[in-house]
Amino acid sequence: MKSPAVRVAVSLALMIVLLAVFLWNVDFDEMGRAMAQANPWLIALAAALALFSYWVRVIRWMLILRPVARVRHSSALLATAVGYAAITLLPARMGDILRPFLLAKRDRFPVSAGLASILTERVFDLWTVVLYFLVFLVWPSSMIELDGDAEASLRLLRISGFAVGLGLAVGTVVLLGLFRYQERFVDLLSRPVARVAPRWRAPFASFLNHFLDGLRVLQRPRDLVVTAAVSGGLWYVIFWQVKVTLLAFHLDLPLRVAFMLVTLAVIGLAIPTPGGIGGFHKATQVGLTTFFGTELNLATAIAIVYHAICFVPVTVIGLLCLPFLGVRLSDLRAMADEEHDR
């Protein structure tokens, strides 16, 4: 098992390499001028939309957890703020894993169900982003005349979008099947554990049952529809956040452009660097320059400000919320290392 120091070193090395690629050939004076000419009021509005989207995430998380337990709004809000601060400061998006543990410090509920709720969030996020991206592919906004490499990249994105959509459909059907045959599934997985240590079988089966309970919102039609609607609204707010950010830099592009840019940013965030630094920036820069003809220095300025809007305000708020959960930043690092080594 890799030590925490090795994981951090790899994450930081990735971040440095990606930032170097992102800043290659950038004229820093021109980039600085683009930032100086941006409308600060629109940037502030984009930051407010970003914070509003995090609050919508809190509401969606509470809806996902409703079949398991009714958690307090204040508890979910604090855990979300601190969790997203941890995502910015810790590698490999460990803040997502920490959120159920932080929530359990204030509200009693099975942590295994909380971990499953994070998986459910990712399912809703992927479904929503992919659906909006497919809307862009079916009804694209005007793009520059693409060269051969850009056409190939767009074709790859198109194929990937439809493939991920198909994969999500299959995965969702499998999850629904698990609920139908939950008892048999849990029994099947717990048998090998019983052979190793019979006394572990009951706790392991209980963990699996609670974990599947955390996915239960997918089986309840009314809750599923409401949560899906909230998820659609959440990402629609994020798209407007991107639109307002572009307007701040005097780029008046159709809202559908945000469907593409956010999809690329999500891909960049999948690279396990703290806060997606590097991957997020490069993906946004490539999207603006390759598909929408934005000048490199301007695209670089937008990517930097866009990332800051997404992560800086919530990180500051999350750090201010730490005392309300009775934890310190060092505690988050220790919890992350402990969970990663399990």
Secondary structure as GFF3:
##gff-version 3
##sequence-region A 1 342
A	DSSP	alpha_helix	4	23	.	.	.	ID=ss1
A	DSSP	alpha_helix	28	36	.	.	.	ID=ss2
A	DSSP	alpha_helix	40	65	.	.	.	ID=ss3
A	DSSP	alpha_helix	73	89	.	.	.	ID=ss4
A	DSSP	three_ten_helix	91	93	.	.	.	ID=ss5
A	DSSP	alpha_helix	94	104	.	.	.	ID=ss6
A	DSSP	alpha_helix	111	138	.	.	.	ID=ss7
A	DSSP	alpha_helix	148	180	.	.	.	ID=ss8
A	DSSP	alpha_helix	182	196	.	.	.	ID=ss9
A	DSSP	three_ten_helix	198	200	.	.	.	ID=ss10
A	DSSP	alpha_helix	201	213	.	.	.	ID=ss11
A	DSSP	three_ten_helix	216	219	.	.	.	ID=ss12
A	DSSP	alpha_helix	221	248	.	.	.	ID=ss13
A	DSSP	alpha_helix	256	269	.	.	.	ID=ss14
A	DSSP	three_ten_helix	274	276	.	.	.	ID=ss15
A	DSSP	alpha_helix	279	286	.	.	.	ID=ss16
A	DSSP	pi_helix	287	291	.	.	.	ID=ss17
A	DSSP	alpha_helix	292	292	.	.	.	ID=ss18
A	DSSP	alpha_helix	296	325	.	.	.	ID=ss19
A	DSSP	alpha_helix	329	340	.	.	.	ID=ss20
###
